Amino acid sequence: MTGLRLKLFAGTAATSAITLLAARGLGLWVALPVGMLVAALVAWRLWAPLARRVRMLRMMAREYATADEPYWPEAFGADDLGQLVRAMDDAVQGQRRRLTELTRHGARMEAMLAEMAEGVIVVDRQGRVQLVNEVAKKLLPGRVTPGDPYIETVRHPGIVGELTGALQGRHPDPLEVTLDDGRRSLAVHARPASEAAGGGAVLVLHDITALRTADRIRRDFVANVSHELRTPLTAVRGYLEALREESLEAGERRQFLDVVARHTERMERLVGDLLRLARIEAGQESLDIAPCDTVALFQGVTAELAAPMLARGLVSDVRVAAEASRVACDASKLHDALRNLLENAVHYSPEGGRISLEARPDGDQILLSIGDEGPGIPESELGRVFERFYRVDKSRARDPGGTGLGLSIVKHLVELHRGRVVVGNREPHGALFTIYLPGQSQSQP
């Protein structure tokens, strides 16, 4: 519209100039060039600002395409071109705001997915992975990447079946699957995505390995407690029924009473250990931290177990480094932990064997270890020996007179000191239990 007006105005100016010059008596051959010149000057005068505005508009278009915040040089007036520029700017700024909001929303979604404890996979209608968070990548056995078909990357038939059902519009029941040869358990939930979200399906993976492990430990614990109580109770009941026989001689009666007393003491120790574990786990056992003589701790536990060690011809080898001669601890609780470890070593050591007790510094920690020369512990059992009542290989079957809670109590007592206890095997044979305690400067609870 502006260009048309410019052409009409220039044509009118040329016609007027030619008419005026011809009226002045000049010939047409003179009036015509002069009129054209006048028209050109008028057109240039009018076109120059318009051309400058067009160049500025072209520069703004490049700014919109490349710059995050485009440069707006000046106002474009209220004419047709100015209104066009303002309309274009309003449209571009509106799109830019929407794009910025979408970018922020995407960043928030990525942050939420990254912080989730669950794995999340989103697939489109065609079954291609659109989104997968890091948790899902770690949980699944295959390499799942956006753009790949889920059937080729999710390498588990159960999970593939869940996604397939969801893509078909069904709501499959939650599924529990096992991975890594049964070492990991996952709860799998798949649901169809809404049509507003573009369809497809959403898969959520929840790692329930710890829950299943805790459930297994609970079942084992109940079963083992029942067994540990039933065995002595059965023996007590049997001997009490025998004691009712009037024909028993005094020696037999005394022998039966000794058996009843022994089993009763065993049940008492079991109940006492269970109550102690409950107190520790409930945070009801406090620590009285003070510097303790390491040699005295070792001597105290070996003195308590001197009788069974002597009966089996066992020798203790105590080595305490000068830098570890004192350790900050609760003496009574650390004594109980060391005693349980030494009692374990006494039971599994062969006749005439040697038990080592060592204390030495290890960086900013104090290391206390007790090792035996027994058969050792199978590698597959090392991670579970501190579980309550856990039964190791038959070659290291638990002492029938013990409660089966000693190593679990050791673990809890050491953790009360903000330390840790680990177990391994020695060369050429034997088990080695090692307690790591914080150094003097870190020992305050």
C-alpha positions in Angstrom: 0.0 0.0 0.0 2.8 2.4 0.9 4.7 1.6 -2.4 1.5 2.2 -4.4 1.0 5.6 -2.7 4.6 6.5 -3.5 4.2 5.6 -7.2 1.0 7.6 -7.5 2.5 10.6 -5.7 5.6 10.6 -7.9 3.5 10.3 -11.1 1.3 13.1 -10.0 4.4 15.3 -9.2 5.9 14.5 -12.7 2.6 15.3 -14.5 2.2 18.6 -12.6 5.8 19.6 -13.3 5.5 18.9 -17.1 2.2 20.8 -17.3 3.6 23.8 -15.4 6.7 24.0 -17.6 4.7 23.6 -20.8 2.5 26.5 -19.7 5.5 28.7 -19.2 6.2 28.4 -22.9 8.9 25.7 -22.8 8.8 23.0 -25.3 7.7 19.5 -24.5 11.3 18.3 -25.2 12.4 20.5 -22.3 9.5 20.1 -20.0 9.5 16.3 -20.2 13.1 15.7 -18.9 12.7 18.4 -16.2 9.5 16.9 -15.1 11.0 13.4 -14.9 13.9 14.8 -12.9 11.5 16.5 -10.5 9.6 13.2 -10.1 12.9 11.3 -9.4 13.9 13.8 -6.7 10.5 13.6 -5.1 10.5 9.8 -5.3 14.0 9.6 -3.8 13.0 12.0 -1.0 10.1 9.8 -0.2 11.8 6.4 -0.8 15.0 7.0 1.2 13.4 6.9 4.7 11.3 3.9 3.6 14.3 2.0 2.3 16.1 2.7 5.6 13.2 1.3 7.5 13.1 -1.8 5.3 16.9 -2.4 5.9 16.3 -2.0 9.7 13.4 -4.5 9.4 15.7 -7.0 7.7 18.3 -6.5 10.4 15.6 -7.1 13.0 14.6 -10.3 11.3 18.2 -11.6 11.5 18.2 -10.5 15.2 15.1 -12.5 15.9 16.6 -15.6 14.2 20.0 -15.5 16.0 19.8 -13.4 19.2 18.3 -14.3 22.6 17.2 -10.7 23.1 16.8 -9.0 19.7 17.8 -5.4 19.3 14.9 -3.0 18.6 16.5 0.1 17.0 13.7 2.6 17.1 9.9 3.1 16.7 8.5 2.5 13.2 5.7 5.0 13.4 2.0 4.5 13.0 1.8 3.9 9.2 1.1 0.6 7.6 4.7 -0.5 7.8 4.9 0.4 11.5 1.7 -1.5 12.3 3.1 -4.5 10.4 6.4 -4.4 12.3 4.5 -4.1 15.7 2.3 -7.0 14.8 5.3 -9.1 13.8 7.1 -8.2 17.0 4.1 -9.1 19.1 3.9 -12.5 17.4 7.6 -13.2 17.8 7.7 -12.1 21.4 4.7 -14.3 22.2 6.4 -17.3 20.6 9.6 -16.5 22.5 7.7 -16.4 25.8 6.0 -19.7 25.1 9.3 -21.3 24.1 11.0 -19.9 27.2 8.2 -21.4 29.4 8.5 -24.7 27.6 12.2 -24.8 28.1 11.8 -24.1 31.8 9.1 -26.7 32.1 11.4 -29.2 30.3 14.3 -28.4 32.6 12.0 -28.8 35.7 10.9 -32.2 34.3 14.4 -33.3 33.8 15.4 -32.2 37.3 12.5 -34.1 38.8 13.2 -37.2 36.8 16.9 -37.0 37.8 16.1 -36.8 41.5 13.5 -39.5 41.5 14.3 -42.8 43.2 12.3 -44.6 40.6 13.3 -45.4 37.0 11.1 -43.8 34.3 10.8 -44.7 30.7 8.4 -43.0 28.2 7.7 -44.6 24.8 5.6 -43.2 21.9 2.9 -44.8 19.9 5.4 -46.5 17.6 7.2 -48.1 20.6 10.3 -45.9 20.5 11.9 -44.6 23.7 11.3 -40.9 24.1 12.6 -40.4 27.6 14.6 -42.4 30.1 16.1 -41.2 33.3 19.5 -42.3 34.8 17.9 -44.5 37.4 16.2 -46.6 34.7 19.4 -46.9 32.8 21.1 -48.3 35.9 18.3 -50.7 36.8 17.8 -52.3 33.4 20.2 -54.8 32.0 20.2 -53.4 28.4 21.4 -50.0 27.2 18.2 -48.0 26.8 18.6 -44.8 24.8 16.0 -42.3 23.4 15.0 -43.1 19.8 15.5 -46.9 20.1 12.6 -49.4 20.0 11.9 -50.6 23.5 11.6 -54.2 22.4 15.3 -54.2 21.3 16.7 -52.3 24.3 14.7 -53.5 27.3 16.1 -57.0 27.6 13.6 -58.5 29.9 10.4 -60.4 28.7 8.3 -59.4 31.7 9.1 -55.7 31.4 8.6 -55.8 27.6 5.2 -57.5 28.2 4.1 -54.7 30.6 5.0 -52.0 28.1 3.3 -53.8 25.2 0.1 -54.2 27.2 0.2 -50.5 28.1 0.7 -49.5 24.4 -2.3 -51.5 23.5 -4.4 -49.5 25.9 -4.6 -52.0 28.7 -3.7 -51.4 32.4 -1.5 -54.4 33.2 -1.2 -55.5 36.9 2.1 -54.4 38.6 4.8 -57.0 38.0 7.7 -58.0 40.2 10.8 -59.2 38.3 14.3 -60.3 39.3 17.5 -59.3 37.6 21.2 -60.1 38.0 20.7 -63.8 38.7 18.2 -63.0 41.5 20.3 -60.4 43.2 18.1 -57.5 42.3 14.3 -57.2 42.5 12.2 -54.6 40.7 8.5 -53.6 40.9 7.3 -52.7 37.4 4.3 -50.5 36.6 3.2 -49.6 33.1 0.3 -47.3 32.1 -1.0 -45.9 28.8 -0.2 -42.2 28.3 -3.1 -39.9 27.8 -4.1 -38.7 24.3 -3.4 -35.1 25.4 0.2 -36.2 26.0 0.5 -37.7 22.6 -0.3 -41.3 23.5 2.3 -44.0 24.1 3.1 -45.5 27.5 4.9 -44.7 30.7 6.9 -47.3 32.6 8.0 -46.9 36.3 10.6 -49.1 37.9 11.1 -49.3 41.6 14.1 -51.1 43.2 12.7 -53.3 46.0 15.8 -55.3 46.6 16.3 -53.9 50.1 12.7 -54.5 50.9 12.8 -58.1 49.7 16.1 -58.6 51.6 14.6 -57.2 54.8 11.6 -59.4 54.3 13.8 -62.5 53.9 15.8 -61.6 57.0 12.6 -61.1 58.9 11.3 -64.5 57.9 14.7 -66.2 58.6 14.8 -64.4 62.0 11.3 -65.6 63.0 12.1 -69.1 61.8 15.5 -69.2 63.6 14.2 -67.8 66.9 11.5 -70.4 66.8 14.0 -73.1 66.2 16.5 -71.8 68.8 13.8 -71.7 71.5 12.1 -74.9 70.4 15.3 -77.0 70.7 16.1 -76.3 74.3 12.4 -76.3 75.3 12.0 -79.7 73.8 15.1 -81.0 75.7 13.9 -79.4 79.0 10.4 -80.9 78.6 11.9 -84.3 77.9 14.2 -84.3 80.8 11.5 -82.9 83.1 9.2 -85.8 82.2 12.1 -88.2 82.9 12.6 -86.6 86.3 9.0 -87.5 87.2 10.0 -91.2 87.1 10.5 -92.3 90.7 12.8 -95.1 89.6 15.6 -92.6 88.7 18.8 -92.9 90.8 20.2 -89.8 92.4 23.1 -89.6 89.9 20.8 -89.8 86.9 18.5 -87.2 88.5 21.5 -84.8 89.0 22.7 -85.4 85.5 19.2 -84.6 84.1 19.0 -81.5 86.2 22.4 -80.3 84.8 21.0 -80.7 81.3 17.9 -78.8 82.2 20.0 -76.0 83.7 22.3 -75.8 80.7 19.4 -75.5 78.3 17.7 -72.9 80.5 20.9 -70.9 80.5 21.0 -71.1 76.8 17.5 -69.7 76.4 18.3 -67.0 78.9 21.3 -66.0 76.9 19.2 -66.0 73.7 16.5 -63.8 75.2 19.2 -61.5 76.7 20.9 -61.1 73.3 17.6 -60.4 71.6 16.7 -57.7 74.1 20.1 -56.2 73.8 19.8 -56.0 70.0 16.4 -54.4 70.4 17.8 -51.8 72.7 20.7 -51.0 70.4 18.5 -50.7 67.3 16.1 -48.5 69.3 19.0 -46.2 70.3 18.6 -47.0 74.0 22.2 -47.9 74.5 24.5 -44.9 75.1 28.3 -44.7 75.0 30.7 -43.6 77.7 33.7 -42.7 75.5 37.1 -42.6 77.2 40.7 -43.4 76.3 41.2 -47.2 76.9 44.3 -49.3 77.0 44.2 -51.7 74.0 46.5 -54.2 75.6 44.2 -54.4 78.7 41.2 -54.9 76.4 42.8 -57.8 74.7 44.0 -59.3 78.0 40.5 -59.0 79.5 38.8 -61.0 76.7 41.5 -63.7 76.6 41.3 -64.0 80.4 37.5 -64.6 80.2 38.0 -67.3 77.6 41.1 -68.9 79.1 39.3 -72.1 80.1 38.0 -73.1 76.6 41.2 -72.0 75.0 43.2 -74.1 77.4 40.9 -77.1 76.9 41.6 -77.0 73.2 45.3 -76.2 73.5 44.9 -72.8 71.7 47.5 -70.1 71.9 46.9 -66.3 71.6 49.3 -64.0 69.8 48.7 -60.4 70.9 50.4 -57.6 68.9 49.7 -54.0 69.7 51.5 -51.2 67.8 52.7 -48.2 69.9 50.4 -45.8 67.9 47.4 -48.0 68.7 48.1 -48.6 72.4 45.2 -46.4 73.4 41.8 -46.2 71.7 38.8 -43.9 72.5 35.8 -46.1 73.1 33.2 -47.4 75.6 35.4 -50.0 77.3 32.6 -52.3 78.3 30.9 -52.3 74.9 34.1 -52.8 73.0 35.0 -55.6 75.4 31.7 -57.3 74.5 32.4 -57.0 70.8 35.9 -58.3 71.1 34.8 -61.2 73.3 32.2 -62.3 70.8 34.8 -62.3 68.1 37.3 -64.2 70.2 34.7 -66.7 71.2 33.9 -67.2 67.5 37.6 -67.7 66.8 38.0 -70.2 69.7 35.1 -72.3 68.4 36.4 -72.5 64.8 40.1 -72.9 65.6 41.6 -76.4 65.3 43.1 -78.1 68.3 46.4 -76.6 69.2 45.8 -73.6 66.8 46.9 -70.0 67.2 44.6 -67.0 67.5 46.0 -63.6 66.5 44.8 -60.4 68.2 46.3 -57.2 66.6 45.9 -53.5 67.0 47.6 -51.0 64.7 46.9 -47.6 63.2 45.3 -47.4 59.7 45.3 -43.8 58.5 43.1 -41.8 60.8 41.6 -45.0 62.2 42.5 -47.6 64.7 42.3 -51.2 63.5 41.6 -54.1 65.8 41.6 -57.6 64.4 41.1 -61.2 65.5 42.0 -64.1 63.3 41.8 -67.8 63.6 43.3 -70.8 61.7 40.0 -72.5 61.1 38.4 -73.5 57.7 37.6 -70.0 56.8 34.3 -68.7 55.4 33.0 -69.3 51.8 33.2 -66.2 49.7 29.5 -66.4 49.0 28.8 -66.2 52.7 31.0 -63.3 53.7 28.3 -60.6 53.1 25.8 -62.3 55.4 27.7 -63.5 58.4 26.6 -60.5 60.5 22.9 -61.3 59.9 21.0 -62.6 62.9 21.0 -66.4 63.1 22.5 -66.7 59.6 23.9 -70.2 59.1 27.2 -70.4 57.2 28.5 -73.4 55.4 28.4 -76.7 57.3 32.1 -76.7 57.7 31.6 -73.7 60.0 28.3 -74.7 61.5 27.4 -72.5 64.5 28.2 -73.7 68.0 25.0 -75.4 69.2 25.6 -73.7 72.6 25.7 -70.2 71.1 22.8 -67.9 70.4 23.7 -67.1 66.8 23.5 -63.4 67.6 27.1 -62.7 68.6 28.3 -61.3 65.2 25.2 -59.2 64.8 25.7 -57.7 68.2 29.4 -57.0 67.3 28.3 -55.1 64.2 25.8 -53.0 66.1 28.2 -52.2 68.9 30.9 -51.2 66.5 28.5 -49.0 64.5 27.6 -47.3 67.8 31.2 -46.2 67.9 30.8 -44.8 64.4 33.1 -47.6 63.2 32.7 -50.6 61.0 33.5 -54.3 61.1 34.5 -56.4 58.1 35.3 -60.1 57.6 37.6 -61.8 55.3 39.7 -65.0 54.9 43.4 -65.4 55.8 46.1 -67.2 53.9 46.5 -70.1 53.9 43.3 -70.6 55.8 41.2 -69.1 58.6 38.8 -66.2 59.1 39.8 -62.6 60.0 37.4 -60.1 61.6 38.6 -56.5 61.6 37.1 -53.6 63.5 37.8 -50.0 62.3 37.3 -47.3 64.9 37.7 -43.5 64.5 41.0 -42.1 65.8 41.2 -40.1 69.0 40.3 -36.8 67.4 37.1 -38.2 65.7 35.8 -40.5 68.5 33.4 -38.2 70.2 29.8 -39.4 69.5 
